[in-house]
Amino acid sequence: MELNFPRYDGSSIVNFSAAILEHFDADIPQGVKAYSLKDNGLSLEGIDKVVVFIIDAVGYYNLIKVLEKKSFKYFDQKDIRILTSVFPSTTATALTSIFTATPPGEHGVLGYLLNVPEYGGLVNMIELAPYTQDRDNLTRLGFDPLKYNPNPTIFELLKEVGVRGYHLTSKSFVNTGLTRMHSRGGIARGVHGLGDMFEELRTALFSEEAASVTLVYWGLIDTYGHRYGPNSLSYTSETVTVISAIEEFFEDIAERNTAFFITADHGQIETPWEQEIWWSKFDDLFEEMYSMPGGEQRMSYIYSYDGEKTKRKMERQFGDALEIIEPSGLDEIKLFGKPLNSVFRKRRGELITVSKGNSSLCFKYTGQEHSLKGRHGGLTKEEMYVPLILLRKP
């Protein structure tokens, strides 16, 4: 299987965030290279208000399939540039990279589920809670989302040069720990749907600030993809609805000093139930493990007392469905953007599995897990490549 690694050398979502910082003459995190807008035929000359729409799970190849059925007014396939997501290609990791302009190896949010010893074990990094507990329950263990990540957010870096930052997201997310972590230094506003999203965006664009950057997150398409698959009617129609609405708002509202970008945190791949592999702590394979696996169903972190023995067992049992990595320093650079420190290595465990093709390695944590028709997290082109589209008026 071809593994599509993140292109941290200049063409990932990390580098794109750095390009926004560069445009406003803000500091770029050390060791991060800015995506070259000029070399890719894009220009922000004369632009002092930037809006970035992050459409969850609408990867480049997902969008190309939509374009086979529907055309848009302001762009077609030739106008789409390609970025890579990060590893793993999942929301908690990718959004943290976008909001900090740093790779996962720097910010440490290495996946959806992580064994975090300092907080007692397996943690859901979206909910910021011990697995199966209520959202933000880590705060009872002393977790502070505003202090957890020592890296400045892009909003904090922009604020130092007089640029105001806004973050628009679902009303259900706006006061959660993860959003507070991402929004530090900016203004977070919650919305119920497309209508009030554009009302809030209009307010941000016509505020008195001379310059601003607004990040808009839309997550519903990812939900439809998980439930019905990324080739489904619901996924396609919602994608068309959202992008068409962005184009209409751009046409009616955007001024010549304003630019819109459309991108994604990751893509999605069809995962039929016939390609699902289910296992649990009652399997012999679990004997050497000191924790249930982290990650998710397209990639996983294996926490084992004996990595070599576990790897041999997994290769015998799942070899045709998985790429099993016993990570070295070089692997860490390719996957996470830099070698991991000792704290982060505990989070990624002793082995990393990456699903081949459409397969999914599904662990039964509670017995309530169910099949999903679309997933992400792995290194296929469908999961890793995301679009970058620029809308600006001449």
Secondary structure by P-SEA (a helix, b strand, c coil): ccccccccccccaaaaaaaaaaaaccccccccccccccccccccccccbbbbbbcccccaaaaaaaaacccccccccccbbbbbbcccccaaaaaaaaaccccccccccccccccccccccccccccccccccccccccccccccccccccccaaaaaaaabbbbbbbccccccccaaaaaaaccbbbbbbccaaaaaaaaaaaaacccccbbbbbbbcaaaaaaaacccccaaaaaaaaaaaaaaaaaaaccccccbbbbbbcccbbbbbcccccccccccccccccccccccccccbbbbbcccaaaaaaaaaaacccccccccccaaaaaacccccccaaaaaaaccbbbbbcccccccccccccbbbbccccccccccccbbbbbbbbcc
